[in-house]
Amino acid sequence: MQQIRPQSAQRGFSIIGFLFVAVVLAFVGIIGAQVMPTLIEYQTILKTVNKASSGSTVVEVRSIFDKASMVDEIHSITGRDLEVTKEGDKVVVSFAYNKEIHLTGPAFLLLKYAGRSK
């Protein structure tokens, strides 16, 4: 047997469901707005590291990075934080750093960034 539904049955969000979705989207938006600048800074650091890898000595690589970081306003790392190695005849520059984003009370979001020159 087939049950007959009344035509007046309503579908959709309740106000509580709508508020829950709105709060979750607002929370994701706030976190995204705080994470986005760190991602942009990471991309800038990666670009600067690739530029600095054109140097032939450790001092030269760090100097190139420090000069470029003043222009690009990189504050997370300095030339001293770079690890400069040689693979064959190519200079490879790598880096790693952490960023903390305060959420609320004792809660923090820890982002770990690492990269190396091409």
MMTF fields as JSON, N, C-alpha, C and O atoms, coordinates in Angstrom:
{
  "mmtfVersion": "1.0.0",
  "mmtfProducer": "UNKNOWN",
  "numBonds": 471,
  "numAtoms": 472,
  "numGroups": 118,
  "numChains": 1,
  "numModels": 1,
  "chainsPerModel": [1],
  "groupsPerChain": [118],
  "chainIdList": ["A"],
  "bondAtomList": [4, 2, 8, 6, 12, 10, 16, 14, 20, 18, 24, 22, 28, 26, 32, 30, 36, 34, 40, 38, 44, 42, 48, 46, 52, 50, 56, 54, 60, 58, 64, 62, 68, 66, 72, 70, 76, 74, 80, 78, 84, 82, 88, 86, 92, 90, 96, 94, 100, 98, 104, 102, 108, 106, 112, 110, 116, 114, 120, 118, 124, 122, 128, 126, 132, 130, 136, 134, 140, 138, 144, 142, 148, 146, 152, 150, 156, 154, 160, 158, 164, 162, 168, 166, 172, 170, 176, 174, 180, 178, 184, 182, 188, 186, 192, 190, 196, 194, 200, 198, 204, 202, 208, 206, 212, 210, 216, 214, 220, 218, 224, 222, 228, 226, 232, 230, 236, 234, 240, 238, 244, 242, 248, 246, 252, 250, 256, 254, 260, 258, 264, 262, 268, 266, 272, 270, 276, 274, 280, 278, 284, 282, 288, 286, 292, 290, 296, 294, 300, 298, 304, 302, 308, 306, 312, 310, 316, 314, 320, 318, 324, 322, 328, 326, 332, 330, 336, 334, 340, 338, 344, 342, 348, 346, 352, 350, 356, 354, 360, 358, 364, 362, 368, 366, 372, 370, 376, 374, 380, 378, 384, 382, 388, 386, 392, 390, 396, 394, 400, 398, 404, 402, 408, 406, 412, 410, 416, 414, 420, 418, 424, 422, 428, 426, 432, 430, 436, 434, 440, 438, 444, 442, 448, 446, 452, 450, 456, 454, 460, 458, 464, 462, 468, 466],
  "bondOrderList": [1, 1, 1, 1, 1, 1, 1, 1, 1, 1, 1, 1, 1, 1, 1, 1, 1, 1, 1, 1, 1, 1, 1, 1, 1, 1, 1, 1, 1, 1, 1, 1, 1, 1, 1, 1, 1, 1, 1, 1, 1, 1, 1, 1, 1, 1, 1, 1, 1, 1, 1, 1, 1, 1, 1, 1, 1, 1, 1, 1, 1, 1, 1, 1, 1, 1, 1, 1, 1, 1, 1, 1, 1, 1, 1, 1, 1, 1, 1, 1, 1, 1, 1, 1, 1, 1, 1, 1, 1, 1, 1, 1, 1, 1, 1, 1, 1, 1, 1, 1, 1, 1, 1, 1, 1, 1, 1, 1, 1, 1, 1, 1, 1, 1, 1, 1, 1],
  "groupList": [{"groupName": "MET", "atomNameList": ["N", "CA", "C", "O"], "elementList": ["N", "C", "C", "O"], "formalChargeList": [0, 0, 0, 0], "bondAtomList": [1, 0, 2, 1, 3, 2], "bondOrderList": [1, 1, 2], "singleLetterCode": "M", "chemCompType": "L-PEPTIDE LINKING"}, {"groupName": "GLN", "atomNameList": ["N", "CA", "C", "O"], "elementList": ["N", "C", "C", "O"], "formalChargeList": [0, 0, 0, 0], "bondAtomList": [1, 0, 2, 1, 3, 2], "bondOrderList": [1, 1, 2], "singleLetterCode": "Q", "chemCompType": "L-PEPTIDE LINKING"}, {"groupName": "ILE", "atomNameList": ["N", "CA", "C", "O"], "elementList": ["N", "C", "C", "O"], "formalChargeList": [0, 0, 0, 0], "bondAtomList": [1, 0, 2, 1, 3, 2], "bondOrderList": [1, 1, 2], "singleLetterCode": "I", "chemCompType": "L-PEPTIDE LINKING"}, {"groupName": "ARG", "atomNameList": ["N", "CA", "C", "O"], "elementList": ["N", "C", "C", "O"], "formalChargeList": [0, 0, 0, 0], "bondAtomList": [1, 0, 2, 1, 3, 2], "bondOrderList": [1, 1, 2], "singleLetterCode": "R", "chemCompType": "L-PEPTIDE LINKING"}, {"groupName": "PRO", "atomNameList": ["N", "CA", "C", "O"], "elementList": ["N", "C", "C", "O"], "formalChargeList": [0, 0, 0, 0], "bondAtomList": [1, 0, 2, 1, 3, 2], "bondOrderList": [1, 1, 2], "singleLetterCode": "P", "chemCompType": "L-PEPTIDE LINKING"}, {"groupName": "SER", "atomNameList": ["N", "CA", "C", "O"], "elementList": ["N", "C", "C", "O"], "formalChargeList": [0, 0, 0, 0], "bondAtomList": [1, 0, 2, 1, 3, 2], "bondOrderList": [1, 1, 2], "singleLetterCode": "S", "chemCompType": "L-PEPTIDE LINKING"}, {"groupName": "ALA", "atomNameList": ["N", "CA", "C", "O"], "elementList": ["N", "C", "C", "O"], "formalChargeList": [0, 0, 0, 0], "bondAtomList": [1, 0, 2, 1, 3, 2], "bondOrderList": [1, 1, 2], "singleLetterCode": "A", "chemCompType": "L-PEPTIDE LINKING"}, {"groupName": "GLY", "atomNameList": ["N", "CA", "C", "O"], "elementList": ["N", "C", "C", "O"], "formalChargeList": [0, 0, 0, 0], "bondAtomList": [1, 0, 2, 1, 3, 2], "bondOrderList": [1, 1, 2], "singleLetterCode": "G", "chemCompType": "PEPTIDE LINKING"}, {"groupName": "PHE", "atomNameList": ["N", "CA", "C", "O"], "elementList": ["N", "C", "C", "O"], "formalChargeList": [0, 0, 0, 0], "bondAtomList": [1, 0, 2, 1, 3, 2], "bondOrderList": [1, 1, 2], "singleLetterCode": "F", "chemCompType": "L-PEPTIDE LINKING"}, {"groupName": "LEU", "atomNameList": ["N", "CA", "C", "O"], "elementList": ["N", "C", "C", "O"], "formalChargeList": [0, 0, 0, 0], "bondAtomList": [1, 0, 2, 1, 3, 2], "bondOrderList": [1, 1, 2], "singleLetterCode": "L", "chemCompType": "L-PEPTIDE LINKING"}, {"groupName": "VAL", "atomNameList": ["N", "CA", "C", "O"], "elementList": ["N", "C", "C", "O"], "formalChargeList": [0, 0, 0, 0], "bondAtomList": [1, 0, 2, 1, 3, 2], "bondOrderList": [1, 1, 2], "singleLetterCode": "V", "chemCompType": "L-PEPTIDE LINKING"}, {"groupName": "THR", "atomNameList": ["N", "CA", "C", "O"], "elementList": ["N", "C", "C", "O"], "formalChargeList": [0, 0, 0, 0], "bondAtomList": [1, 0, 2, 1, 3, 2], "bondOrderList": [1, 1, 2], "singleLetterCode": "T", "chemCompType": "L-PEPTIDE LINKING"}, {"groupName": "GLU", "atomNameList": ["N", "CA", "C", "O"], "elementList": ["N", "C", "C", "O"], "formalChargeList": [0, 0, 0, 0], "bondAtomList": [1, 0, 2, 1, 3, 2], "bondOrderList": [1, 1, 2], "singleLetterCode": "E", "chemCompType": "L-PEPTIDE LINKING"}, {"groupName": "TYR", "atomNameList": ["N", "CA", "C", "O"], "elementList": ["N", "C", "C", "O"], "formalChargeList": [0, 0, 0, 0], "bondAtomList": [1, 0, 2, 1, 3, 2], "bondOrderList": [1, 1, 2], "singleLetterCode": "Y", "chemCompType": "L-PEPTIDE LINKING"}, {"groupName": "LYS", "atomNameList": ["N", "CA", "C", "O"], "elementList": ["N", "C", "C", "O"], "formalChargeList": [0, 0, 0, 0], "bondAtomList": [1, 0, 2, 1, 3, 2], "bondOrderList": [1, 1, 2], "singleLetterCode": "K", "chemCompType": "L-PEPTIDE LINKING"}, {"groupName": "ASN", "atomNameList": ["N", "CA", "C", "O"], "elementList": ["N", "C", "C", "O"], "formalChargeList": [0, 0, 0, 0], "bondAtomList": [1, 0, 2, 1, 3, 2], "bondOrderList": [1, 1, 2], "singleLetterCode": "N", "chemCompType": "L-PEPTIDE LINKING"}, {"groupName": "ASP", "atomNameList": ["N", "CA", "C", "O"], "elementList": ["N", "C", "C", "O"], "formalChargeList": [0, 0, 0, 0], "bondAtomList": [1, 0, 2, 1, 3, 2], "bondOrderList": [1, 1, 2], "singleLetterCode": "D", "chemCompType": "L-PEPTIDE LINKING"}, {"groupName": "HIS", "atomNameList": ["N", "CA", "C", "O"], "elementList": ["N", "C", "C", "O"], "formalChargeList": [0, 0, 0, 0], "bondAtomList": [1, 0, 2, 1, 3, 2], "bondOrderList": [1, 1, 2], "singleLetterCode": "H", "chemCompType": "L-PEPTIDE LINKING"}],
  "groupTypeList": [0, 1, 1, 2, 3, 4, 1, 5, 6, 1, 3, 7, 8, 5, 2, 2, 7, 8, 9, 8, 10, 6, 10, 10, 9, 6, 8, 10, 7, 2, 2, 7, 6, 1, 10, 0, 4, 11, 9, 2, 12, 13, 1, 11, 2, 9, 14, 11, 10, 15, 14, 6, 5, 5, 7, 5, 11, 10, 10, 12, 10, 3, 5, 2, 8, 16, 14, 6, 5, 0, 10, 16, 12, 2, 17, 5, 2, 11, 7, 3, 16, 9, 12, 10, 11, 14, 12, 7, 16, 14, 10, 10, 10, 5, 8, 6, 13, 15, 14, 12, 2, 17, 9, 11, 7, 4, 6, 8, 9, 9, 9, 14, 13, 6, 7, 3, 5, 14],
  "groupIdList": [1, 2, 3, 4, 5, 6, 7, 8, 9, 10, 11, 12, 13, 14, 15, 16, 17, 18, 19, 20, 21, 22, 23, 24, 25, 26, 27, 28, 29, 30, 31, 32, 33, 34, 35, 36, 37, 38, 39, 40, 41, 42, 43, 44, 45, 46, 47, 48, 49, 50, 51, 52, 53, 54, 55, 56, 57, 58, 59, 60, 61, 62, 63, 64, 65, 66, 67, 68, 69, 70, 71, 72, 73, 74, 75, 76, 77, 78, 79, 80, 81, 82, 83, 84, 85, 86, 87, 88, 89, 90, 91, 92, 93, 94, 95, 96, 97, 98, 99, 100, 101, 102, 103, 104, 105, 106, 107, 108, 109, 110, 111, 112, 113, 114, 115, 116, 117, 118],
  "secStructList": [7, 7, 7, 7, 7, 7, 6, 6, 7, 7, 7, 1, 7, 7, 2, 2, 2, 2, 2, 2, 2, 2, 2, 2, 2, 2, 2, 2, 2, 2, 2, 2, 2, 2, 2, 2, 2, 2, 2, 2, 2, 2, 2, 2, 2, 2, 2, 2, 2, 2, 2, 2, 6, 6, 7, 1, 1, 2, 2, 2, 2, 2, 2, 2, 2, 2, 2, 2, 2, 2, 2, 2, 6, 7, 7, 1, 7, 7, 4, 4, 4, 7, 3, 3, 3, 3, 3, 6, 6, 3, 3, 3, 3, 3, 3, 3, 3, 3, 3, 3, 3, 3, 3, 3, 6, 6, 3, 3, 3, 3, 3, 3, 3, 3, 3, 3, 7, 7],
  "xCoordList": [0.82, 0.0, 0.87, 1.941, 0.377, 1.106, 0.486, -0.729, 1.388, 0.882, 0.675, 1.435, -0.318, -0.639, -0.133, -0.465, 0.676, 1.195, 0.264, -0.274, 0.094, -0.696, 0.104, 1.325, -0.573, 0.095, 0.653, 1.457, 0.255, 0.707, 2.024, 2.45, 2.678, 3.957, 5.007, 5.169, 5.71, 6.703, 8.09, 8.389, 8.926, 10.307, 11.202, 10.786, 12.458, 13.418, 14.081, 13.923, 14.833, 15.548, 14.622, 13.721, 14.864, 14.21, 15.114, 16.243, 14.653, 15.458, 16.684, 17.754, 16.547, 17.682, 18.715, 19.913, 18.279, 19.189, 19.9, 21.099, 19.154, 19.746, 20.79, 21.864, 20.498, 21.454, 22.707, 23.814, 22.545, 23.698, 24.601, 25.818, 24.015, 24.791, 25.465, 26.618, 24.773, 25.342, 26.53, 27.532, 26.424, 27.522, 28.731, 29.861, 28.515, 29.623, 30.3, 31.529, 29.527, 30.096, 30.848, 31.893, 30.33, 31.016, 32.341, 33.345, 32.359, 33.585, 34.62, 35.791, 34.204, 35.114, 35.626, 36.798, 34.773, 35.183, 36.208, 37.164, 36.017, 36.943, 38.305, 39.34, 38.303, 39.565, 40.24, 41.45, 39.471, 40.031, 40.651, 41.695, 40.015, 40.544, 41.852, 42.673, 42.06, 43.307, 44.395, 45.579, 44.015, 44.993, 45.488, 46.65, 44.642, 45.002, 46.271, 47.103, 46.468, 47.722, 48.968, 50.024, 48.857, 50.02, 50.324, 51.489, 49.293, 49.523, 50.17, 51.05, 49.725, 50.322, 51.781, 52.641, 52.061, 53.447, 54.302, 55.453, 53.757, 54.497, 54.863, 55.994, 53.927, 54.208, 55.284, 56.127, 55.259, 56.274, 57.636, 58.64, 57.685, 58.946, 59.49, 60.689, 58.629, 59.061, 59.646, 60.677, 58.996, 59.497, 60.855, 61.763, 60.988, 62.23, 63.356, 64.506, 63.033, 64.037, 64.539, 65.735, 63.637, 64.067, 64.987, 65.943, 64.693, 65.548, 66.906, 67.942, 66.898, 68.135, 69.032, 70.24, 68.465, 69.284, 70.235, 71.05, 70.139, 71.074, 72.439, 73.413, 72.521, 73.799, 74.714, 74.249, 76.019, 76.968, 77.518, 78.033, 77.416, 77.882, 76.729, 75.697, 76.93, 75.894, 75.633, 74.48, 76.689, 76.541, 75.793, 74.922, 76.128, 75.472, 73.992, 73.15, 73.671, 72.275, 71.471, 70.373, 72.014, 71.307, 71.167, 70.144, 72.17, 72.105, 71.032, 70.261, 70.978, 69.957, 68.568, 67.666, 68.398, 67.102, 66.725, 65.592, 67.665, 67.36, 66.981, 66.056, 67.684, 67.35, 65.969, 65.185, 65.67, 64.354, 63.245, 62.123, 63.545, 62.511, 62.16, 61.048, 63.095, 62.766, 61.771, 60.865, 61.946, 61.055, 59.677, 58.649, 59.671, 58.413, 57.771, 56.708, 58.398, 57.896, 57.646, 56.544, 58.684, 58.632, 59.107, 60.227, 58.259, 58.59, 58.722, 59.175, 58.343, 58.334, 59.717, 60.015, 60.564, 61.911, 62.9, 62.528, 64.168, 65.25, 66.256, 66.096, 67.269, 68.308, 69.021, 69.501, 69.098, 69.749, 68.957, 69.521, 67.66, 66.814, 66.882, 66.325, 67.55, 67.639, 68.715, 69.76, 68.435, 69.426, 69.918, 69.158, 71.195, 71.768, 72.67, 73.608, 72.379, 73.174, 73.488, 72.973, 74.337, 74.678, 74.388, 74.808, 73.674, 73.411, 74.046, 73.514, 75.182, 75.945, 76.539, 77.274, 76.249, 76.737, 75.628, 75.808, 74.49, 73.33, 73.151, 73.227, 72.914, 72.645, 71.169, 70.296, 70.896, 69.522, 69.285, 70.041, 68.239, 67.883, 66.564, 65.578, 66.553, 65.321, 65.013, 65.886, 63.758, 63.307, 62.135, 61.46, 61.909, 60.746, 60.441, 61.349, 59.168, 58.754, 57.317, 56.589, 56.922, 55.569, 54.862, 55.495, 53.551, 52.703, 51.588, 50.96, 51.343, 50.236, 49.147, 49.423, 47.928, 46.779, 45.908, 45.45, 45.688, 44.88, 43.41, 42.879, 42.762, 41.347, 40.491, 39.805, 40.536, 39.794, 40.342, 40.712, 40.394, 40.884, 42.243, 43.171, 42.376, 43.668, 43.852, 44.83, 42.946, 42.997, 43.756, 43.495, 44.7, 45.491, 45.457, 45.294, 45.613, 45.774, 47.237, 47.74, 47.931, 49.351, 49.509, 49.064, 50.147, 50.42, 51.911, 52.693, 52.316, 53.726, 54.012, 53.419, 54.924, 55.298, 56.723, 57.583, 56.985, 58.327, 58.41, 57.413, 59.594, 59.775, 61.244, 62.11, 61.511, 62.882, 62.893, 61.884, 64.039, 64.171, 64.113, 64.346, 63.803, 63.696, 65.041, 65.137],
  "yCoordList": [-1.181, 0.0, 1.252, 1.307, 2.204, 3.45, 4.465, 4.662, 5.113, 6.119, 7.434, 7.798, 8.099, 9.38, 10.482, 10.524, 11.371, 12.504, 13.693, 13.921, 14.419, 15.637, 16.657, 16.743, 17.403, 18.378, 19.558, 20.323, 19.714, 20.856, 20.592, 21.427, 19.458, 19.157, 20.156, 20.386, 20.739, 21.751, 21.135, 20.194, 21.688, 21.24, 22.457, 23.579, 22.212, 23.312, 23.412, 22.54, 24.5, 24.733, 25.292, 26.081, 24.869, 25.541, 26.709, 26.796, 27.577, 28.73, 28.259, 28.857, 27.201, 26.659, 26.08, 26.297, 25.368, 24.823, 25.926, 25.837, 26.968, 28.104, 28.799, 29.144, 29.01, 29.651, 28.804, 29.34, 27.491, 26.597, 26.702, 26.829, 26.651, 26.765, 28.133, 28.224, 29.185, 30.531, 30.668, 31.293, 30.089, 30.152, 29.378, 29.851, 28.207, 27.413, 28.156, 28.204, 28.734, 29.485, 30.73, 31.074, 31.395, 32.566, 32.157, 32.848, 31.048, 30.554, 30.194, 30.552, 29.496, 29.137, 30.397, 30.463, 31.377, 32.631, 33.391, 33.94, 33.428, 34.126, 33.432, 34.092, 32.107, 31.354, 31.547, 31.762, 31.472, 31.664, 33.042, 33.182, 34.057, 35.415, 35.564, 36.413, 34.765, 34.816, 33.955, 34.266, 32.887, 31.987, 32.542, 32.341, 33.225, 33.696, 34.55, 34.331, 35.507, 36.271, 35.407, 35.697, 34.353, 33.486, 32.684, 32.42, 32.298, 31.601, 32.524, 32.109, 33.764, 34.739, 34.986, 35.072, 35.1, 35.295, 34.08, 34.236, 32.878, 31.663, 31.688, 31.366, 32.064, 32.138, 33.185, 32.982, 34.291, 35.327, 34.818, 35.074, 34.104, 33.534, 32.541, 32.536, 31.703, 30.718, 31.404, 30.977, 32.458, 33.219, 33.847, 33.831, 34.397, 35.04, 34.024, 34.31, 32.847, 31.781, 31.341, 31.109, 31.225, 30.86, 31.922, 31.603, 33.186, 34.277, 34.23, 34.443, 33.952, 33.937, 32.758, 32.814, 31.699, 30.524, 30.794, 29.938, 31.969, 32.329, 32.708, 32.784, 32.948, 33.264, 32.048, 30.912, 32.291, 31.173, 30.787, 29.681, 31.68, 31.364, 31.52, 32.112, 30.974, 31.065, 32.527, 32.942, 33.298, 34.709, 35.464, 36.284, 35.19, 35.87, 35.502, 36.37, 34.23, 33.777, 34.468, 34.966, 34.501, 35.138, 36.638, 37.219, 37.269, 38.697, 38.999, 39.946, 38.204, 38.387, 38.229, 39.016, 37.214, 36.985, 38.153, 38.633, 38.617, 39.716, 40.991, 41.69, 41.303, 42.507, 42.383, 43.331, 41.222, 41.024, 40.98, 41.41, 40.468, 40.386, 41.759, 41.959, 42.712, 44.081, 44.708, 45.437, 44.422, 44.973, 44.311, 44.985, 42.992, 42.235, 42.165, 41.563, 42.772, 42.79, 41.39, 41.068, 40.568, 39.225, 39.333, 39.774, 38.931, 39.059, 37.703, 37.657, 36.62, 35.318, 34.698, 34.036, 34.901, 34.344, 35.379, 36.359, 35.137, 35.993, 35.115, 33.897, 35.744, 35.004, 33.996, 32.974, 34.267, 33.323, 32.025, 30.995, 32.067, 30.88, 29.951, 28.854, 30.373, 29.564, 28.491, 28.716, 27.339, 26.262, 26.182, 25.863, 26.476, 26.522, 25.308, 25.1, 24.503, 23.322, 23.332, 24.15, 22.415, 22.284, 20.864, 19.91, 20.72, 19.415, 19.438, 20.034, 18.784, 18.856, 20.242, 20.674, 20.937, 22.301, 23.333, 24.515, 22.895, 23.762, 24.09, 23.202, 25.371, 25.804, 25.567, 25.988, 24.889, 24.609, 25.303, 25.117, 26.092, 26.838, 26.281, 26.2, 25.896, 25.376, 26.167, 26.814, 26.098, 26.836, 26.106, 25.304, 26.398, 25.875, 26.85, 27.371, 27.085, 27.958, 27.641, 26.988, 28.11, 27.901, 29.24, 30.258, 29.232, 30.398, 29.964, 28.927, 30.753, 30.481, 31.526, 32.721, 31.062, 31.956, 31.731, 30.618, 32.809, 32.71, 32.585, 33.424, 31.544, 31.339, 31.963, 32.96, 31.372, 31.908, 31.294, 30.12, 32.073, 31.565, 30.913, 31.536, 29.654, 28.979, 28.233, 27.502, 28.402, 27.646, 28.411, 29.588, 27.72, 28.278, 27.323, 26.115, 27.871, 27.078, 27.177, 28.277, 26.042, 26.002, 25.594, 24.518, 26.457, 26.171, 25.979, 26.835, 24.874, 24.586, 24.713, 24.013, 25.61, 25.839, 25.384, 25.581, 24.78, 24.371, 24.413, 24.208, 24.677, 24.718, 24.739, 24.828, 24.654, 24.706, 25.251, 25.234, 25.725, 26.301, 25.205, 24.033, 25.593, 24.648, 24.374, 23.593],
  "zCoordList": [0.0, 0.0, 0.0, 0.603, -0.673, -0.781, 0.164, 0.203, 0.938, 1.868, 1.139, 0.243, 1.524, 0.897, 1.822, 3.006, 1.255, 2.022, 1.837, 0.754, 2.88, 2.716, 1.898, 2.025, 1.084, 0.228, 1.009, 0.477, 2.217, 3.008, 3.739, 4.536, 3.489, 4.154, 3.679, 2.481, 4.632, 4.287, 4.262, 4.997, 3.401, 3.309, 3.4, 3.112, 3.813, 3.868, 5.227, 6.081, 5.412, 6.661, 7.725, 7.442, 8.937, 10.057, 10.445, 9.963, 11.276, 11.69, 12.463, 12.344, 13.249, 13.999, 13.028, 13.207, 12.033, 11.025, 10.265, 9.999, 9.916, 9.212, 10.079, 9.586, 11.352, 12.254, 12.423, 12.47, 12.514, 12.654, 11.427, 11.561, 10.247, 9.01, 8.93, 8.509, 9.322, 9.285, 10.235, 9.887, 11.428, 12.4, 11.885, 12.008, 11.317, 10.777, 9.629, 9.572, 8.716, 7.601, 8.087, 7.536, 9.099, 9.655, 10.285, 10.112, 11.012, 11.639, 10.577, 10.71, 9.531, 8.441, 7.737, 7.368, 7.552, 6.925, 7.751, 7.203, 9.061, 9.946, 9.938, 9.847, 10.033, 10.003, 8.647, 8.584, 7.57, 6.233, 6.066, 5.43, 6.631, 6.541, 7.309, 6.961, 8.334, 9.091, 8.459, 8.59, 7.781, 7.16, 5.824, 5.471, 5.089, 3.75, 3.719, 2.838, 4.625, 4.583, 4.804, 4.243, 5.614, 5.82, 4.553, 4.255, 3.811, 2.543, 1.509, 0.755, 1.487, 0.565, 0.937, 0.061, 2.242, 2.679, 2.328, 1.922, 2.476, 2.109, 0.623, 0.262, -0.23, -1.664, -1.955, -2.828, -1.235, -1.395, -0.945, -1.609, 0.167, 0.65, -0.361, -0.639, -0.912, -1.898, -3.131, -3.651, -3.595, -4.741, -4.42, -5.251, -3.215, -2.805, -2.635, -2.968, -2.121, -1.973, -3.343, -3.522, -4.303, -5.656, -6.247, -6.954, -5.955, -6.428, -5.724, -6.354, -4.423, -3.642, -3.998, -3.766, -4.553, -4.887, -6.05, -6.391, -6.658, -7.721, -7.163, -7.911, -5.849, -5.217, -5.207, -5.296, -5.098, -5.151, -3.784, -3.617, -2.804, -1.452, -0.47, -0.784, 0.725, 1.755, 2.114, 2.23, 2.288, 2.651, 1.555, 1.847, 0.303, -0.809, -0.89, -1.124, -0.698, -0.73, 0.363, 0.11, 1.576, 2.693, 2.479, 2.842, 1.9, 1.618, 0.573, 0.732, -0.487, -1.514, -0.9, -1.187, -0.057, 0.583, 1.485, 1.434, 2.314, 3.24, 2.503, 2.915, 1.416, 0.643, 0.019, 0.048, -0.543, -1.165, -0.113, -0.382, 1.073, 2.108, 2.664, 3.151, 2.6, 3.015, 2.03, 2.433, 0.756, -0.26, -0.18, -0.254, -0.03, -0.014, 1.367, 1.52, 2.378, 3.756, 4.303, 4.746, 4.264, 4.846, 6.288, 6.544, 7.229, 8.645, 9.354, 10.498, 8.71, 9.375, 9.491, 10.485, 8.491, 8.528, 8.016, 7.37, 8.322, 7.83, 7.088, 7.001, 6.568, 5.859, 6.745, 6.254, 8.041, 8.973, 9.119, 9.488, 8.833, 8.982, 7.778, 7.813, 6.724, 5.511, 5.662, 6.272, 5.1, 5.054, 3.616, 2.701, 3.433, 2.09, 1.905, 2.675, 0.875, 0.555, -0.932, -1.695, -1.314, -2.723, -3.162, -2.508, -4.262, -4.871, -6.251, -7.187, -6.359, -7.599, -7.723, -6.835, -8.78, -8.954, -8.712, -9.004, -8.183, -7.987, -6.503, -5.654, -6.194, -4.823, -4.521, -5.281, -3.403, -2.982, -1.645, -0.691, -1.593, -0.386, 0.143, -0.589, 1.423, 2.027, 3.294, 3.872, 3.707, 4.887, 5.517, 4.872, 6.783, 7.51, 8.644, 9.291, 8.871, 9.964, 10.346, 9.597, 11.52, 12.039, 12.192, 12.475, 12.004, 12.254, 13.186, 12.974, 14.212, 15.133, 14.926, 14.818, 14.875, 14.758, 15.992, 16.253, 16.742, 17.957, 17.572, 16.845, 18.058, 17.768, 18.865, 18.638, 20.046, 21.179, 22.462, 22.481, 23.519, 24.794, 24.637, 24.123, 25.076, 24.953, 23.623, 23.465, 22.682, 21.432, 20.348, 20.1, 19.709, 18.621, 17.443, 17.613, 16.249, 15.038, 14.647, 14.415, 14.57, 14.226, 12.778, 12.378, 11.985, 10.581, 10.425, 10.84, 9.838, 9.611, 8.125, 7.304, 7.788, 6.406, 6.174, 7.032, 5.033, 4.635, 3.123, 2.431, 2.615, 1.171, 0.818, 1.688, -0.48, -0.956, -2.375, -3.079, -2.763, -4.105, -5.149, -4.851, -6.367, -7.463, -8.083, -9.03]
}
